[in-house]
Amino acid sequence: MSVSQLSQRADRELINDYLEGSDKSFEVLLNRHREKIFTSIYLFTKDRDQAEDIFQDVFIKIIDTLRRGKYNHEGKFLQWALRISYNMCVDNFRRSKRKTKVSATETFDIFDVLESKDDNMETRMIKNQTNDKLKYLVDQLPEEQREVVILRHYADMSFKEISQLTRVSINTALGRMRYALINMRKMVGDKEILLK
C-alpha cells in the first residue's frame, strides 16, 4: 500500500497494519499526530532539546505498548498519546524541579503549526506578533492554569479529558481556565499589551 493510500486510513487501521508488520503505517500515524504531540510537550517543557527527548520517549513507550497488545481502541489514539506525553512531562518536571523560559531565538515556534497557508505576508506578520504576545501571557500564568490552557487550546482536549488527565474534577479544570483567562485579561490591561 502506498503512503497516500495509508494516509486515508483511520488511526485504528494504521495501528492494526503496524501490528501486522507495516512500519510505513506507523510512520503515517506518527506524521499525522507529530506536530500536536510535540507542541504539547514543548509548551510544558519550554525547552526544545528536552521536548525532543521526551517526544522520542513518548513514541518508544507507544511502540512498546502497541507491541505488547496493551493499547485499548476505545479511546482515541491522539488523546492516549497526549496522556502519555503529559505524564512524561510531569515526571520530567518533578525530576528536574526547574523551569526554563522560551527564548526569542528558539527555532521552533508552536504557533507556526497554526498558520494558514492562505495568509498573505501582512496577515502572517500580524499573526506572529499576536502569537508572540499570547505565548508571553500563557508563559506568565501559574503552572496549574498554564497547564489547562495548553491542554484545552493546543492539545484540543475536552474539560472532561483534562480533568481525567490532571486528576482533578471538571469544575476545578473549568475554574483554572476561568482564572487563567481573568489573569491574561488583567495582564493585557496592566501591561497595555495590544493583541491586534
Legacy VTK file of the C-alpha trace (Angstrom):
# vtk DataFile Version 3.0
C-alpha trace
ASCII
DATASET POLYDATA
POINTS 196 float
0.000 0.000 0.000
1.335 3.462 -0.893
1.801 6.284 1.631
-1.071 8.248 0.029
-3.359 5.203 0.415
-2.220 4.705 4.000
-2.875 8.361 4.809
-6.573 7.744 4.034
-6.799 5.047 6.710
-8.100 5.668 10.240
-5.730 5.554 13.230
-7.124 2.181 14.325
-6.474 0.676 10.884
-2.932 2.056 10.824
-2.263 0.531 14.243
-3.573 -2.848 13.072
-1.439 -2.603 9.913
1.606 -1.773 12.034
0.989 -4.750 14.317
0.812 -6.931 11.193
4.277 -5.724 10.161
3.772 -2.460 8.242
6.330 0.045 9.545
5.056 2.520 6.927
1.673 2.535 8.673
3.256 3.601 11.936
5.227 6.299 10.105
1.952 7.693 8.667
0.364 7.582 12.146
3.382 9.348 13.666
3.436 12.057 10.983
-0.314 12.605 11.351
-0.007 13.476 15.062
3.631 14.606 15.384
3.005 18.379 15.498
0.249 18.266 18.098
2.117 15.917 20.412
5.428 17.749 20.071
3.719 21.123 20.561
2.026 19.996 23.773
5.361 18.682 25.116
7.203 21.838 24.070
4.648 24.072 25.783
5.153 22.160 29.029
8.947 21.960 28.948
9.673 25.303 27.236
12.924 23.731 26.034
13.347 22.355 22.514
16.036 19.763 23.320
14.126 18.494 26.336
10.904 18.377 24.280
12.622 16.334 21.566
13.956 13.875 24.160
10.534 13.455 25.764
8.892 13.189 22.318
11.197 10.270 21.439
10.498 8.617 24.808
6.753 9.012 24.211
6.945 7.188 20.898
9.163 4.447 22.316
6.501 3.906 25.006
3.720 3.967 22.377
5.523 1.361 20.236
6.194 -0.800 23.294
2.562 -0.589 24.439
1.258 -1.420 20.943
3.611 -4.397 20.553
2.601 -5.794 23.952
-1.060 -5.574 22.894
-1.887 -3.199 25.752
-3.429 -0.427 23.615
-7.189 -0.072 24.082
-9.063 1.005 20.935
-11.933 2.504 22.944
-10.117 5.817 23.347
-8.780 7.990 20.566
-5.131 7.451 19.688
-4.235 11.154 19.898
-5.772 11.595 23.360
-3.987 8.448 24.535
-0.656 9.670 23.117
-1.187 13.118 24.697
-1.881 11.464 28.056
1.426 9.592 27.803
3.287 12.774 26.834
1.635 14.722 29.655
2.617 12.087 32.221
6.191 12.053 30.929
6.339 15.860 31.115
5.101 15.774 34.713
7.648 13.080 35.605
10.394 15.069 33.921
9.332 18.271 35.709
9.358 16.511 39.084
12.824 15.126 38.382
14.354 18.396 37.237
12.400 20.753 39.563
13.353 23.633 37.326
11.599 25.755 34.762
13.155 27.324 31.700
11.775 30.142 29.638
11.344 30.091 25.880
13.976 32.289 24.355
13.246 34.504 21.376
15.951 32.698 19.418
14.272 29.281 19.533
13.969 27.840 16.031
10.669 26.074 16.754
7.602 28.224 17.287
4.489 26.377 18.403
2.313 28.899 16.618
3.862 28.017 13.244
1.582 24.986 13.181
-1.468 27.239 13.477
-0.611 29.351 10.430
-2.924 29.175 7.476
-1.376 28.632 4.061
-3.708 31.291 2.616
-2.315 34.117 4.754
-0.566 36.947 2.964
2.655 38.468 4.341
0.918 41.248 6.299
-1.587 38.856 7.889
1.257 36.496 8.839
3.226 39.342 10.448
0.196 40.425 12.487
-0.469 36.795 13.482
3.158 36.275 14.510
3.131 39.417 16.674
-0.176 38.374 18.262
1.072 34.815 18.832
4.260 36.076 20.492
2.162 38.172 22.864
-0.189 35.269 23.623
2.772 32.948 24.208
4.191 35.533 26.635
0.870 35.758 28.504
0.489 31.964 28.769
4.089 31.747 29.984
3.293 34.147 32.871
0.371 32.098 34.217
0.655 29.963 37.363
1.571 26.337 36.490
-1.904 24.802 37.033
-3.622 27.477 34.916
-0.990 27.275 32.164
-1.447 23.503 32.057
-5.215 23.770 31.437
-4.773 26.437 28.737
-2.206 24.257 26.925
-4.309 21.103 27.117
-7.515 22.881 26.079
-6.305 25.143 23.282
-3.197 23.476 21.918
-3.979 19.800 22.515
-7.743 20.211 21.763
-8.760 18.245 24.843
-12.217 18.500 26.402
-12.552 19.593 30.032
-13.584 16.026 30.872
-10.343 14.707 29.334
-8.326 17.429 31.088
-9.904 16.571 34.447
-9.099 12.865 33.981
-5.554 13.583 32.840
-4.716 16.041 35.619
-6.710 14.057 38.220
-8.951 16.959 39.276
-12.709 17.484 38.994
-14.199 19.037 35.847
-15.213 22.046 37.975
-11.603 22.507 39.102
-10.370 22.332 35.493
-13.036 24.850 34.431
-12.128 27.087 37.371
-8.444 27.029 36.433
-9.326 28.005 32.856
-11.559 30.807 34.125
-8.788 32.170 36.369
-6.268 31.815 33.530
-8.471 33.963 31.280
-9.025 36.513 34.065
-5.257 36.678 34.695
-4.490 37.038 30.989
-7.038 39.846 30.629
-5.563 41.564 33.681
-2.033 41.254 32.261
-3.223 42.712 28.963
-4.688 45.661 30.859
-1.777 46.128 33.296
0.957 45.830 30.691
-1.072 47.573 27.989
-0.455 44.720 25.577
-2.321 45.131 22.311
-3.273 41.767 20.850
-4.107 43.175 17.395
LINES 1 197
196 0 1 2 3 4 5 6 7 8 9 10 11 12 13 14 15 16 17 18 19 20 21 22 23 24 25 26 27 28 29 30 31 32 33 34 35 36 37 38 39 40 41 42 43 44 45 46 47 48 49 50 51 52 53 54 55 56 57 58 59 60 61 62 63 64 65 66 67 68 69 70 71 72 73 74 75 76 77 78 79 80 81 82 83 84 85 86 87 88 89 90 91 92 93 94 95 96 97 98 99 100 101 102 103 104 105 106 107 108 109 110 111 112 113 114 115 116 117 118 119 120 121 122 123 124 125 126 127 128 129 130 131 132 133 134 135 136 137 138 139 140 141 142 143 144 145 146 147 148 149 150 151 152 153 154 155 156 157 158 159 160 161 162 163 164 165 166 167 168 169 170 171 172 173 174 175 176 177 178 179 180 181 182 183 184 185 186 187 188 189 190 191 192 193 194 195
